[in-house]
């Protein structure tokens, strides 16, 4: 399963000083992912994905916990630097599930 979307980067409120930066997947696509991965069990409800932002692709995990049931994708500093993006900037994102 592959999801393409655009979203603004945001910093996790629980640790603002550490700059944990994420994007939220669309709620509708998050619901489809949840349905497609029913029964897959990993720590914190995470799902392995291949993520792409701009010209950068990496393997990571998405996590439940975004508003209204959305999954969230961490955008590590290395990617933000390579793509010249920061919190508040929009990014074109592709997420491909690896556990399905």
MMTF fields as JSON, N, C-alpha, C and O atoms, coordinates in Angstrom:
{
  "mmtfVersion": "1.0.0",
  "mmtfProducer": "UNKNOWN",
  "numBonds": 399,
  "numAtoms": 400,
  "numGroups": 100,
  "numChains": 1,
  "numModels": 1,
  "chainsPerModel": [1],
  "groupsPerChain": [100],
  "chainIdList": ["A"],
  "bondAtomList": [4, 2, 8, 6, 12, 10, 16, 14, 20, 18, 24, 22, 28, 26, 32, 30, 36, 34, 40, 38, 44, 42, 48, 46, 52, 50, 56, 54, 60, 58, 64, 62, 68, 66, 72, 70, 76, 74, 80, 78, 84, 82, 88, 86, 92, 90, 96, 94, 100, 98, 104, 102, 108, 106, 112, 110, 116, 114, 120, 118, 124, 122, 128, 126, 132, 130, 136, 134, 140, 138, 144, 142, 148, 146, 152, 150, 156, 154, 160, 158, 164, 162, 168, 166, 172, 170, 176, 174, 180, 178, 184, 182, 188, 186, 192, 190, 196, 194, 200, 198, 204, 202, 208, 206, 212, 210, 216, 214, 220, 218, 224, 222, 228, 226, 232, 230, 236, 234, 240, 238, 244, 242, 248, 246, 252, 250, 256, 254, 260, 258, 264, 262, 268, 266, 272, 270, 276, 274, 280, 278, 284, 282, 288, 286, 292, 290, 296, 294, 300, 298, 304, 302, 308, 306, 312, 310, 316, 314, 320, 318, 324, 322, 328, 326, 332, 330, 336, 334, 340, 338, 344, 342, 348, 346, 352, 350, 356, 354, 360, 358, 364, 362, 368, 366, 372, 370, 376, 374, 380, 378, 384, 382, 388, 386, 392, 390, 396, 394],
  "bondOrderList": [1, 1, 1, 1, 1, 1, 1, 1, 1, 1, 1, 1, 1, 1, 1, 1, 1, 1, 1, 1, 1, 1, 1, 1, 1, 1, 1, 1, 1, 1, 1, 1, 1, 1, 1, 1, 1, 1, 1, 1, 1, 1, 1, 1, 1, 1, 1, 1, 1, 1, 1, 1, 1, 1, 1, 1, 1, 1, 1, 1, 1, 1, 1, 1, 1, 1, 1, 1, 1, 1, 1, 1, 1, 1, 1, 1, 1, 1, 1, 1, 1, 1, 1, 1, 1, 1, 1, 1, 1, 1, 1, 1, 1, 1, 1, 1, 1, 1, 1],
  "groupList": [{"groupName": "UNK", "atomNameList": ["N", "CA", "C", "O"], "elementList": ["N", "C", "C", "O"], "formalChargeList": [0, 0, 0, 0], "bondAtomList": [1, 0, 2, 1, 3, 2], "bondOrderList": [1, 1, 2], "singleLetterCode": "X", "chemCompType": "L-PEPTIDE LINKING"}],
  "groupTypeList": [0, 0, 0, 0, 0, 0, 0, 0, 0, 0, 0, 0, 0, 0, 0, 0, 0, 0, 0, 0, 0, 0, 0, 0, 0, 0, 0, 0, 0, 0, 0, 0, 0, 0, 0, 0, 0, 0, 0, 0, 0, 0, 0, 0, 0, 0, 0, 0, 0, 0, 0, 0, 0, 0, 0, 0, 0, 0, 0, 0, 0, 0, 0, 0, 0, 0, 0, 0, 0, 0, 0, 0, 0, 0, 0, 0, 0, 0, 0, 0, 0, 0, 0, 0, 0, 0, 0, 0, 0, 0, 0, 0, 0, 0, 0, 0, 0, 0, 0, 0],
  "groupIdList": [1, 2, 3, 4, 5, 6, 7, 8, 9, 10, 11, 12, 13, 14, 15, 16, 17, 18, 19, 20, 21, 22, 23, 24, 25, 26, 27, 28, 29, 30, 31, 32, 33, 34, 35, 36, 37, 38, 39, 40, 41, 42, 43, 44, 45, 46, 47, 48, 49, 50, 51, 52, 53, 54, 55, 56, 57, 58, 59, 60, 61, 62, 63, 64, 65, 66, 67, 68, 69, 70, 71, 72, 73, 74, 75, 76, 77, 78, 79, 80, 81, 82, 83, 84, 85, 86, 87, 88, 89, 90, 91, 92, 93, 94, 95, 96, 97, 98, 99, 100],
  "secStructList": [7, 3, 3, 3, 3, 3, 3, 3, 7, 3, 3, 7, 4, 4, 4, 4, 4, 4, 6, 7, 3, 3, 3, 3, 7, 7, 2, 2, 2, 2, 2, 2, 2, 2, 2, 2, 6, 6, 6, 7, 7, 7, 4, 4, 4, 7, 3, 3, 3, 3, 3, 3, 3, 6, 6, 3, 3, 3, 3, 3, 3, 3, 3, 3, 7, 1, 4, 4, 4, 7, 3, 3, 3, 3, 7, 7, 2, 2, 2, 2, 2, 2, 2, 6, 7, 7, 6, 6, 7, 3, 3, 3, 3, 3, 3, 3, 3, 1, 7, 7],
  "xCoordList": [0.85, 0.0, 0.901, 1.896, 0.521, 1.306, 0.384, -0.706, 0.825, 0.042, 0.9, 2.046, 0.338, 1.023, 0.175, -1.042, 0.83, 0.098, 1.047, 2.264, 0.489, 1.274, 0.813, -0.385, 1.774, 1.445, 2.544, 3.68, 2.194, 3.17, 3.881, 3.265, 5.159, 5.93, 5.57, 5.317, 5.551, 5.253, 6.148, 6.659, 6.323, 7.161, 6.268, 5.245, 6.66, 5.921, 5.906, 6.959, 4.705, 4.532, 5.142, 5.592, 5.16, 5.656, 7.163, 7.671, 7.873, 9.32, 9.761, 10.573, 9.239, 9.529, 11.009, 11.482, 11.734, 13.151, 14.02, 15.155, 13.493, 14.277, 14.008, 14.646, 13.058, 12.754, 12.358, 12.73, 11.618, 11.072, 10.056, 9.023, 10.329, 9.544, 8.806, 9.372, 7.528, 6.648, 5.803, 5.725, 5.174, 4.03, 2.922, 3.182, 1.682, 0.52, 0.0, -0.192, -0.226, -0.863, -2.325, -2.895, -2.944, -4.372, -5.189, -4.863, -6.234, -7.067, -7.677, -7.661, -8.207, -8.853, -7.863, -8.195, -6.652, -5.642, -5.181, -4.877, -5.128, -4.772, -5.785, -5.41, -7.06, -8.1, -7.906, -8.071, -7.555, -7.308, -6.095, -6.108, -5.056, -3.863, -4.22, -3.801, -4.99, -5.405, -6.167, -5.935, -7.079, -7.848, -6.936, -7.097, -5.981, -5.095, -4.094, -3.592, -3.801, -2.776, -3.354, -2.622, -4.635, -5.265, -4.559, -4.395, -4.152, -3.462, -1.949, -1.272, -1.392, 0.051, 0.372, -0.193, 1.267, 1.593, 3.071, 3.941, 3.339, 4.699, 4.631, 3.548, 5.765, 5.819, 5.138, 5.322, 4.358, 3.645, 2.647, 2.198, 2.295, 1.37, 2.014, 1.321, 3.348, 4.074, 3.964, 3.696, 4.175, 4.204, 5.439, 5.726, 6.172, 7.368, 6.957, 6.018, 7.682, 7.396, 8.685, 9.743, 8.561, 9.589, 9.004, 7.948, 9.674, 9.173, 10.039, 11.247, 9.392, 10.106, 9.605, 8.401, 10.544, 10.268, 11.258, 12.47, 10.743, 11.628, 12.477, 11.95, 13.793, 14.709, 15.268, 16.166, 14.761, 15.27, 14.306, 13.109, 14.831, 14.038, 14.748, 15.969, 13.975, 14.537, 13.495, 12.306, 13.95, 13.074, 12.908, 13.882, 11.655, 11.335, 10.019, 9.632, 9.335, 8.023, 7.063, 7.469, 5.782, 4.734, 4.092, 4.146, 3.483, 2.92, 1.511, 1.226, 0.62, -0.688, -0.506, 0.459, -1.417, -1.324, -1.547, -1.563, -1.719, -2.023, -3.474, -4.264, -3.817, -5.189, -6.187, -5.913, -7.333, -8.446, -8.094, -8.715, -7.112, -6.772, -5.735, -5.541, -5.062, -4.043, -2.772, -2.43, -2.079, -0.733, 0.204, -0.1, 1.359, 2.357, 3.674, 4.014, 4.399, 5.68, 6.766, 6.699, 7.78, 8.892, 9.761, 10.05, 10.166, 11.063, 12.386, 12.514, 13.36, 14.606, 15.405, 15.231, 16.271, 17.066, 17.826, 17.882, 18.405, 19.163, 18.298, 18.773, 17.05, 16.134, 15.759, 15.754, 15.446, 15.079, 16.213, 15.975, 17.435, 18.592, 18.777, 18.967, 18.721, 18.908, 17.856, 18.148, 16.637, 15.529, 15.262, 14.339, 16.06, 15.921, 14.502, 13.889, 13.993, 12.659, 12.753, 13.681, 11.781, 11.724, 10.268, 9.372, 10.035, 8.666, 7.93, 8.459, 6.69, 5.863, 5.894, 5.003, 6.915, 7.015, 6.16, 6.042, 5.563, 4.845, 5.845, 6.905, 5.482, 6.34, 5.464, 4.417, 5.909, 5.268, 5.86, 7.078, 4.988, 5.42, 4.818, 3.658, 5.618, 5.124, 5.486, 6.623, 4.523, 4.715, 4.272, 3.145, 5.152, 4.833, 4.963, 6.034, 3.874, 3.892, 4.765, 4.72, 5.558, 6.42, 5.897, 6.378, 4.923, 4.416, 3.172, 2.552, 2.798, 1.566, 1.898, 1.001],
  "yCoordList": [-1.167, 0.0, 1.236, 1.306, 2.199, 3.426, 4.633, 4.665, 5.623, 6.834, 8.037, 8.154, 8.927, 10.168, 11.336, 11.35, 12.321, 13.455, 14.626, 14.48, 15.767, 16.933, 17.368, 17.412, 17.688, 18.091, 18.989, 18.954, 19.794, 20.657, 19.897, 19.106, 20.136, 19.563, 20.273, 21.478, 19.504, 20.069, 19.431, 18.325, 20.163, 19.688, 19.127, 19.719, 17.982, 17.303, 18.182, 18.531, 18.54, 19.424, 18.87, 19.636, 17.553, 16.948, 17.156, 17.092, 17.402, 17.598, 18.719, 18.488, 19.911, 20.996, 21.364, 21.763, 21.237, 21.577, 20.602, 20.921, 19.409, 18.379, 18.342, 17.581, 19.168, 19.287, 17.969, 17.723, 17.135, 15.933, 16.406, 16.968, 16.19, 16.765, 15.662, 14.61, 15.922, 14.934, 15.567, 16.79, 14.715, 15.09, 14.114, 12.966, 14.576, 13.714, 13.205, 13.973, 11.902, 11.347, 11.761, 12.014, 11.836, 12.154, 11.115, 9.928, 11.568, 10.693, 9.563, 8.406, 9.893, 8.86, 7.76, 6.577, 8.139, 7.147, 6.382, 5.192, 7.059, 6.376, 5.29, 4.208, 5.568, 4.556, 3.361, 2.217, 3.616, 2.53, 1.707, 0.479, 2.382, 1.678, 0.797, -0.359, 1.339, 0.581, -0.674, -1.749, -0.542, -1.694, -2.724, -3.927, -2.252, -3.153, -3.877, -4.94, -3.31, -3.891, -4.496, -4.758, -4.713, -5.318, -6.626, -7.491, -6.76, -7.967, -7.827, -8.645, -6.814, -6.576, -5.928, -4.887, -6.533, -6.033, -5.674, -6.524, -4.4, -3.906, -2.917, -2.462, -2.588, -1.677, -0.349, 0.256, 0.101, 1.38, 1.46, 2.553, 0.32, 0.326, 0.789, 1.147, 0.782, 1.277, 0.318, -0.873, 0.868, 0.103, 0.516, 1.705, -0.473, -0.168, 0.397, -0.088, 1.438, 2.071, 2.478, 2.609, 2.671, 3.349, 4.725, 4.832, 5.769, 7.131, 7.895, 7.679, 8.795, 9.676, 11.095, 11.349, 12.011, 13.445, 14.055, 13.955, 14.683, 15.238, 14.148, 13.144, 14.329, 13.336, 12.378, 11.597, 12.417, 11.575, 10.435, 10.657, 9.218, 8.036, 7.295, 7.143, 6.835, 6.108, 5.151, 5.276, 4.197, 3.238, 3.696, 4.016, 3.723, 4.185, 3.549, 2.521, 4.13, 3.654, 4.819, 5.952, 4.53, 5.484, 5.017, 3.836, 5.961, 5.681, 6.234, 7.292, 5.539, 6.134, 7.282, 7.303, 8.217, 9.27, 10.66, 11.619, 10.795, 12.111, 12.459, 11.594, 13.692, 14.131, 13.363, 13.02, 13.095, 12.428, 11.027, 10.543, 10.384, 9.019, 8.898, 7.809, 9.985, 9.949, 9.28, 9.377, 8.601, 8.137, 9.325, 10.28, 9.257, 10.309, 9.698, 8.565, 10.473, 10.058, 10.985, 12.194, 10.432, 11.278, 11.666, 10.84, 12.928, 13.417, 13.759, 14.805, 12.875, 13.061, 14.245, 14.674, 14.747, 15.936, 15.794, 16.74, 14.635, 14.396, 14.673, 15.262, 14.254, 14.47, 15.949, 16.528, 16.555, 17.98, 18.831, 19.772, 18.502, 19.241, 19.021, 19.977, 17.767, 17.45, 18.113, 18.507, 18.238, 18.793, 20.262, 20.855, 20.852, 22.269, 22.598, 23.557, 21.782, 22.005, 22.029, 21.474, 22.678, 22.737, 22.799, 22.881, 22.762, 22.812, 24.004, 25.114, 23.746, 24.769, 24.741, 25.293, 24.103, 24.007, 22.855, 21.824, 23.023, 21.901, 20.968, 21.394, 19.697, 18.717, 17.719, 17.303, 17.343, 16.252, 14.955, 14.774, 14.061, 12.844, 11.618, 11.629, 10.564, 9.262, 8.265, 8.233, 7.458, 6.423, 5.093, 4.964, 4.116, 2.764, 1.776, 1.634, 1.096, 0.12, -1.07, -1.566, -1.532, -2.685, -3.933, -5.032, -3.791, -4.919, -5.553, -6.409, -5.152, -5.682, -6.467, -7.0],
  "zCoordList": [0.0, 0.0, 0.0, 0.721, -0.826, -0.996, -0.844, -1.416, -0.073, 0.164, -0.216, 0.219, -1.028, -1.391, -0.905, -1.089, -0.281, 0.266, 0.476, 0.368, 0.772, 1.158, 2.537, 2.818, 3.397, 4.772, 5.31, 4.837, 6.305, 6.968, 8.077, 8.791, 8.216, 9.308, 10.605, 10.621, 11.697, 13.011, 14.06, 13.885, 15.16, 16.269, 17.362, 17.707, 17.905, 18.964, 20.206, 20.739, 20.667, 21.821, 23.103, 23.955, 23.25, 24.484, 24.658, 25.777, 23.563, 23.634, 22.687, 21.791, 22.878, 21.935, 21.849, 20.784, 22.936, 22.933, 22.165, 21.813, 21.901, 21.212, 19.718, 18.99, 19.249, 17.82, 17.149, 16.002, 17.846, 17.228, 16.196, 16.562, 14.931, 13.846, 13.092, 12.791, 12.79, 12.17, 11.067, 10.949, 10.266, 9.442, 9.79, 10.152, 9.678, 9.916, 8.584, 7.642, 8.518, 7.335, 7.324, 8.385, 6.155, 6.106, 6.882, 6.876, 7.538, 8.371, 7.537, 7.956, 6.374, 5.54, 5.16, 5.236, 4.751, 4.397, 5.632, 5.548, 6.774, 8.025, 8.354, 8.807, 8.13, 8.354, 7.428, 7.852, 6.16, 5.207, 5.63, 5.539, 6.088, 6.571, 7.763, 7.833, 8.696, 9.885, 9.475, 10.027, 8.505, 8.023, 7.354, 7.562, 6.554, 5.803, 6.696, 6.33, 7.866, 8.737, 10.01, 10.965, 10.024, 11.204, 11.539, 10.679, 12.769, 13.211, 13.227, 13.85, 12.561, 12.601, 13.943, 14.28, 14.704, 16.039, 16.113, 15.924, 16.391, 16.619, 17.77, 18.138, 18.331, 19.46, 19.201, 18.145, 20.155, 20.116, 18.956, 18.609, 18.352, 17.223, 15.928, 14.976, 15.895, 14.725, 13.537, 13.697, 12.358, 11.116, 10.33, 10.19, 9.817, 9.029, 7.669, 7.037, 7.231, 5.949, 5.247, 5.863, 3.952, 3.167, 2.885, 2.263, 3.332, 3.188, 2.197, 2.105, 1.457, 0.535, 0.728, 0.743, 0.873, 0.891, -0.086, 0.103, -1.122, -2.15, -2.757, -3.237, -2.744, -3.299, -2.269, -2.582, -1.049, 0.04, 0.338, 0.517, 0.39, 0.727, 1.853, 1.833, 2.834, 3.963, 4.519, 4.228, 5.319, 5.981, 7.426, 8.107, 7.88, 9.228, 9.641, 9.084, 10.592, 11.021, 11.141, 11.4, 10.951, 11.27, 12.567, 12.911, 13.283, 14.595, 14.692, 14.129, 15.397, 15.652, 16.64, 17.404, 16.622, 17.615, 17.084, 17.856, 15.79, 15.25, 15.531, 15.91, 15.35, 15.576, 14.741, 13.591, 15.311, 14.635, 14.117, 13.171, 14.727, 14.349, 13.254, 12.714, 12.911, 11.863, 12.365, 13.544, 11.462, 11.748, 11.595, 10.88, 12.28, 12.143, 11.673, 12.015, 10.884, 10.316, 10.834, 10.616, 11.525, 11.959, 10.758, 9.893, 10.726, 9.677, 10.357, 10.993, 10.219, 10.951, 10.41, 9.269, 11.253, 10.941, 9.624, 8.838, 9.381, 8.151, 6.915, 5.944, 6.952, 5.827, 5.741, 4.655, 6.881, 6.874, 6.316, 5.559, 6.686, 6.181, 4.685, 3.933, 4.252, 2.83, 1.952, 0.822, 2.462, 1.675, 1.981, 1.421, 2.863, 3.244, 3.7, 3.23, 4.628, 5.187, 6.709, 7.297, 7.331, 8.788, 9.212, 8.371, 10.506, 11.033, 10.443, 10.373, 10.018, 9.401, 7.887, 7.241, 7.304, 5.846, 5.327, 5.989, 4.149, 3.532, 2.848, 2.389, 2.792, 2.117, 1.374, 1.868, 0.181, -0.559, -0.019, -0.006, 0.425, 1.129, 0.451, 0.039, 0.34, -0.08, 1.008, 1.479, 1.402, 2.412, 1.812, 1.334, 1.84, 1.345, 2.49, 3.08, 2.801, 3.896, 3.546, 2.42, 4.502, 4.3, 4.998, 4.722, 5.896, 6.669, 6.067, 6.698, 4.871, 4.277, 3.043, 2.39]
}
